[in-house]
Amino acid sequence: MFARKTNVPSVLILILLGVGVQQLMTYFEMEPDYFWALEVLGIVGLIMIVLEAALDLELKKENWPLIWKSFTIASLSLGLTAVSIAFVIQFFIPEINFLPALVYALPLSIMSSAIIIPSVANLTKYKKEFLIYESTFSDILGIMVFYMIVENLNVEGMRQLSFAIGSNIVLTLVISVVLCYALLYIIQNIKGDAKFFLFLAVLVLLYAVGKMFHLSSLIIILMFGLLLRNYKVLLFGRLREWLSDSRIDGLFDQFKMITKETAFLVRTFFFVVFGMTLPLASLYNWKVWLVSVIFLVVTYVLRFGLFYVVERKDTLPQTFIAPKGLITILLFFAIPESLRAEKFEGAVLFVVIISTSLIMAWALIASKSTNPKNGEEGEEEVQESDAGDKPDVIEMPN
């Protein structure tokens, strides 16, 4: 509410709250060990983010050209930006190898769908849907690529690494489809009211079991969300007949609401914790600002190039809508100890997160002022569109 009234990004408010807590703990000489909770909450946060993103992906036949185009830009933008930032990191930290540098670069290359979805409501229908799909794909692809690299670093050679990741994905996809359909069938027949948290426990269990067998556990979460949102498209024949439309639709609405609320709490916690761990002295280091500016330039130059090639024209404001958020912080905390580089300044994350949010806000305001019909068109589309055809929007603190 304060962020809405003052137009100050809620991300900045939460991080500053964490900085204030950090100063209080320093003043009272308190050193609480709260990091033990980060791993557990981090896993829950990743599950919620992937599930929330999957529930936002509506696969309609008429949207396939838009979906493929947004997927292409999301994957190319993620890959090219991550590789470019990895080379920049190697330039400033020569002793770091490429793969560890890439692990650091991936969190800084992922767009935050939780920021974008509520922010683009007043754009034209095409731009709004494009950015929703692109940011959702960026979330999902970025998280999965990050964990696939981290979990397969012991594999020698690029060919062996590609084979290990490819076979892992195929095997996990097959298992995921079977498991997720079975879970949907079972959960639609549960008559109790406490379905969500029971099922959340099951998802966490499947995630843990998948980790034990070195599977890409987040694909299981992704497939469940996609099936729950798009079961009418993805299932057919007898598989489709065994599911009750009214029960599955009610289940979707319940999952959508509670998933967003849970993700909201996790985001709030992690932004505050990020502020508590932020090395304030690093903000006075000119290299932090130089590296951050280079990262931003790389991000926006590559996005402009991709949009220019794919769209040919009308590249604004999409080029500048690439905010970083919770996933950047979550994955940064998830970097294994063996890959950590002491010379990498965590303050870079702070500068990049705040800068990308401010740049996005500027781009949206500039777009609205140059084309005032955007807002009116967006409102008309919302009124004319069917309630099931538009994503639910809720303002998130990230």
C-alpha positions in Angstrom: 0.0 0.0 0.0 2.8 2.4 0.9 4.6 1.5 -2.4 1.4 2.2 -4.4 0.8 5.6 -2.7 4.4 6.8 -3.0 5.3 5.2 -6.3 8.4 3.7 -4.7 9.1 0.2 -6.0 8.0 -2.3 -3.3 11.2 -4.3 -4.0 13.3 -1.3 -2.8 11.1 -0.9 0.3 11.5 -4.5 1.3 15.3 -4.5 0.7 15.6 -1.3 2.7 13.6 -2.9 5.5 16.2 -5.7 5.5 19.0 -3.2 5.6 17.4 -1.6 8.6 17.2 -5.0 10.4 20.8 -5.6 9.5 21.8 -2.3 11.2 19.8 -3.1 14.3 21.4 -6.5 14.6 24.8 -4.9 14.2 24.0 -2.3 16.9 22.8 -4.9 19.4 25.6 -7.3 18.4 23.1 -10.0 17.4 24.2 -12.8 15.0 21.2 -15.0 14.6 21.7 -18.1 12.4 18.6 -17.8 10.2 20.3 -19.2 7.1 19.3 -22.7 8.0 15.7 -21.8 6.8 16.9 -20.4 3.5 17.3 -23.8 1.9 13.9 -25.1 2.8 12.1 -21.8 2.0 14.2 -21.6 -1.2 12.9 -25.0 -2.4 9.3 -24.0 -1.5 9.8 -20.7 -3.3 11.1 -22.3 -6.5 8.2 -24.8 -6.5 5.7 -21.9 -6.1 7.4 -19.8 -8.8 7.4 -22.7 -11.3 3.9 -23.7 -10.4 2.6 -20.1 -10.6 4.3 -19.6 -14.0 2.9 -22.9 -15.4 -0.6 -21.9 -14.2 -0.2 -18.6 -16.2 0.6 -20.5 -19.4 -2.7 -20.9 -21.3 -2.0 -22.9 -24.5 -4.8 -21.9 -26.9 -4.6 -22.9 -30.5 -5.0 -19.4 -31.8 -2.1 -18.3 -29.6 0.5 -20.8 -30.9 2.3 -18.3 -33.3 2.5 -15.8 -30.4 3.7 -18.6 -28.0 6.4 -19.8 -30.3 7.6 -16.3 -31.0 7.7 -15.4 -27.3 9.4 -18.7 -26.5 12.1 -18.1 -29.2 12.9 -14.6 -27.8 12.8 -15.8 -24.2 15.2 -18.7 -24.9 17.6 -16.7 -27.1 17.5 -13.7 -24.8 18.2 -15.9 -21.8 21.0 -17.8 -23.5 22.8 -14.9 -25.2 22.5 -12.7 -22.1 23.8 -15.4 -19.8 26.8 -16.2 -22.0 27.7 -12.5 -22.5 27.5 -11.8 -18.8 29.5 -14.9 -18.1 32.3 -13.5 -20.3 32.1 -10.1 -18.5 32.4 -11.9 -15.2 35.5 -13.7 -16.5 37.0 -10.4 -17.6 36.7 -8.9 -14.2 37.5 -12.2 -12.3 40.1 -13.9 -14.5 40.5 -16.9 -12.2 36.9 -18.0 -12.5 36.1 -20.7 -15.1 33.4 -20.4 -17.7 30.8 -22.7 -16.2 30.9 -21.2 -12.7 30.7 -17.7 -14.3 27.7 -19.0 -16.3 26.1 -20.1 -13.0 26.5 -16.6 -11.7 25.2 -15.1 -14.9 22.0 -17.1 -15.2 20.2 -15.4 -12.2 21.0 -12.0 -13.7 19.6 -13.0 -17.1 16.1 -14.2 -15.9 13.1 -11.9 -16.2 10.6 -11.7 -13.4 7.1 -12.7 -14.5 5.7 -11.7 -11.1 6.8 -8.1 -11.8 5.8 -8.1 -15.4 2.4 -9.6 -15.3 0.7 -6.9 -13.2 2.8 -4.1 -14.8 1.8 -4.6 -18.4 -2.0 -4.6 -17.9 -2.4 -1.3 -19.8 -0.4 -2.3 -22.9 -2.1 -3.5 -26.1 -3.4 -7.0 -26.0 -0.6 -8.4 -28.3 2.2 -6.8 -26.3 0.7 -7.7 -23.0 0.2 -11.4 -23.9 3.7 -11.5 -25.6 5.4 -10.2 -22.4 3.4 -12.5 -20.1 4.4 -15.6 -22.2 8.0 -14.4 -22.6 8.6 -13.7 -18.9 6.9 -17.0 -17.9 9.2 -18.9 -20.3 12.2 -17.0 -19.0 11.3 -18.0 -15.4 10.9 -21.6 -16.2 13.8 -22.0 -18.6 16.2 -20.0 -16.4 15.5 -22.0 -13.3 15.8 -25.4 -15.0 19.0 -24.5 -16.9 20.6 -23.3 -13.7 19.9 -26.5 -11.8 20.8 -28.7 -14.8 24.2 -27.1 -15.0 24.8 -27.1 -11.3 23.8 -30.8 -11.0 25.9 -31.9 -14.0 29.1 -30.0 -13.4 31.0 -33.2 -12.7 30.3 -34.4 -16.2 33.4 -34.0 -18.4 33.1 -32.7 -22.0 30.3 -30.7 -23.6 29.0 -33.7 -25.6 28.7 -35.8 -22.4 27.1 -32.8 -20.6 24.6 -32.3 -23.4 23.7 -36.1 -23.5 23.4 -36.2 -19.7 21.0 -33.2 -19.6 19.0 -34.3 -22.7 18.5 -37.9 -21.4 17.6 -36.5 -18.0 14.9 -34.2 -19.5 13.3 -36.9 -21.6 13.2 -39.4 -18.8 11.8 -36.8 -16.4 9.2 -35.7 -18.9 7.9 -39.3 -19.4 7.7 -39.8 -15.6 6.2 -36.4 -15.1 3.3 -36.9 -17.4 2.3 -40.2 -15.8 2.7 -38.9 -12.2 0.9 -35.6 -12.8 -2.1 -37.2 -14.5 -2.3 -39.7 -11.6 -2.1 -36.8 -9.1 -4.8 -34.8 -10.9 -7.1 -37.9 -11.0 -6.6 -38.6 -7.3 -6.9 -35.0 -6.1 -10.1 -34.4 -7.9 -11.7 -37.2 -5.9 -10.5 -35.9 -2.5 -13.5 -34.6 -0.7 -11.7 -32.7 2.1 -11.1 -29.0 2.1 -7.4 -29.0 2.9 -6.4 -30.1 -0.6 -3.7 -27.6 -1.4 -1.3 -28.0 1.4 -1.7 -31.8 1.3 -0.8 -31.6 -2.4 2.0 -29.1 -1.7 3.5 -31.7 0.6 3.2 -34.3 -2.1 4.9 -31.9 -4.6 7.8 -31.3 -2.2 8.1 -35.0 -1.7 8.2 -35.6 -5.4 10.8 -32.9 -5.8 13.0 -34.5 -3.1 12.6 -38.0 -4.6 13.5 -36.6 -8.0 16.6 -35.0 -6.6 17.6 -38.4 -5.0 17.4 -40.1 -8.5 19.1 -37.1 -10.2 16.0 -36.1 -12.2 15.0 -32.6 -13.2 12.5 -32.3 -10.4 11.1 -28.9 -11.4 9.8 -30.4 -14.7 7.4 -32.5 -12.6 6.1 -29.2 -11.0 5.9 -27.6 -14.5 4.0 -30.5 -16.0 1.5 -30.5 -13.2 0.8 -26.8 -13.6 0.5 -27.1 -17.4 -1.9 -30.1 -17.1 -4.0 -28.3 -14.5 -4.3 -25.2 -16.6 -4.5 -26.8 -20.1 -6.0 -30.3 -19.5 -8.6 -29.7 -22.2 -5.9 -29.1 -24.7 -3.2 -31.6 -23.6 -5.4 -34.6 -22.8 -7.8 -36.5 -25.1 -9.7 -39.7 -25.4 -10.3 -41.8 -22.3 -7.7 -39.8 -20.3 -9.8 -36.7 -20.9 -13.1 -38.5 -20.0 -11.8 -39.6 -16.6 -11.4 -36.0 -15.4 -14.4 -33.9 -14.2 -14.4 -30.4 -15.8 -16.2 -28.7 -12.8 -13.8 -30.3 -10.3 -10.6 -29.5 -12.2 -11.7 -25.9 -12.9 -12.5 -25.4 -9.2 -9.2 -27.0 -8.3 -7.4 -24.6 -10.8 -9.0 -21.5 -9.2 -8.1 -22.7 -5.7 -4.5 -23.5 -6.7 -4.1 -20.2 -8.6 -5.1 -18.1 -5.6 -3.2 -20.0 -2.9 -0.1 -20.4 -5.1 0.1 -16.6 -5.6 -0.4 -15.9 -1.9 2.3 -18.4 -0.9 4.7 -17.0 -3.5 3.9 -13.5 -2.2 5.0 -14.5 1.4 8.2 -16.2 0.1 9.1 -13.1 -2.0 8.6 -10.8 0.9 10.8 -13.0 3.2 13.6 -13.3 0.6 13.8 -9.6 -0.3 14.1 -8.7 3.4 16.8 -11.4 3.9 18.6 -10.1 0.9 18.6 -6.6 2.5 19.9 -8.2 5.7 22.8 -9.8 3.9 23.6 -6.8 1.6 27.2 -5.6 2.0 26.6 -1.9 2.2 30.3 -1.0 1.9 30.3 -2.6 -1.6 28.0 0.1 -2.9 30.9 2.6 -2.5 33.0 0.4 -4.9 33.1 1.9 -8.4 33.6 -1.5 -9.9 30.2 -2.6 -8.6 28.5 0.2 -10.5 30.7 -0.3 -13.6 29.9 -4.1 -13.8 26.2 -3.4 -13.2 26.0 -0.9 -16.0 27.8 -3.3 -18.3 25.3 -6.0 -17.4 22.4 -3.6 -18.1 23.8 -2.5 -21.4 24.3 -6.1 -22.5 20.8 -7.0 -21.5 19.1 -4.2 -23.4 21.2 -4.3 -26.5 20.6 -8.0 -26.9 16.9 -7.5 -26.3 16.7 -4.7 -28.9 18.5 -6.8 -31.4 16.2 -9.8 -30.9 13.0 -7.8 -31.1 14.3 -5.9 -34.1 15.0 -9.2 -35.9 11.8 -11.0 -34.9 9.3 -8.0 -34.9 11.1 -5.8 -37.4 9.4 -2.7 -35.9 7.6 -1.6 -32.8 10.4 -2.7 -30.3 9.2 -0.4 -27.6 8.5 -0.7 -24.7 9.3 -4.4 -24.8 13.0 -3.9 -25.1 13.2 -2.2 -21.7 10.8 -4.6 -19.9 13.3 -7.1 -18.4 13.1 -6.7 -14.6 14.9 -9.0 -12.2 13.3 -10.2 -9.0 13.0 -13.0 -6.6 14.4 -15.7 -8.8 17.6 -13.7 -9.1 18.0 -13.7 -5.4 16.8 -17.3 -4.9 19.3 -18.7 -7.4 22.1 -16.5 -6.1 21.6 -18.0 -2.6 21.4 -21.5 -4.3 24.9 -21.3 -5.9 26.9 -24.2 -4.3 29.7 -23.4 -2.0 32.2 -25.1 -4.4 31.3 -22.6 -7.2 31.3 -19.4 -5.1 33.6 -16.7 -6.2 34.7 -14.4 -3.3 35.4 -11.5 -5.6 31.9 -11.4 -6.9 30.1 -8.6 -5.2 26.5 -9.3 -4.0 25.8 -5.6 -4.3 25.7 -6.0 -8.1 22.4 -7.8 -7.6 21.0 -4.9 -5.7 21.9 -2.4 -8.4 20.7 -4.6 -11.2 17.4 -5.4 -9.5 16.5 -1.8 -8.7 17.8 -0.5 -12.0 15.8 -2.9 -14.2 12.6 -2.1 -12.2 13.1 1.7 -12.6 13.9 1.3 -16.3 10.8 -0.8 -16.8 8.7 1.8 -15.0 10.2 4.6 -17.2 9.5 2.6 -20.4 5.9 2.0 -19.5 5.3 5.6 -18.6 7.0 6.8 -21.8 5.0 4.3 -23.8 1.7 5.5 -22.3 2.5 9.2 -22.8 3.5 8.6 -26.5 0.5 6.4 -27.1 -2.3 7.3 -24.7 -4.7 4.8 -26.4 -2.7 2.0 -24.8 -4.5 2.3 -21.5 -8.0 2.6 -23.1 -7.3 -0.3 -25.4 -6.1 -2.4 -22.5 -9.3 -1.6 -20.5 -11.5 -2.5 -23.5 -9.7 -5.8 -24.0 -10.2 -6.7 -20.4 -13.9 -6.0 -20.5 -14.4 -7.8 -23.8 -12.3 -10.9 -23.0 -13.7 -13.9 -21.4 -12.7 -14.3 -17.7 -11.0 -17.6 -18.5 -8.9 -16.1 -21.3 -7.0 -13.6 -19.2 -4.4 -14.2 -16.6 -5.3 -13.4 -13.0 -3.3 -10.3 -11.9 -2.1 -9.7 -8.4 0.4 -7.1 -7.3 3.6 -8.8 -6.0 6.4 -7.3 -3.9 9.1 -8.0 -6.5 
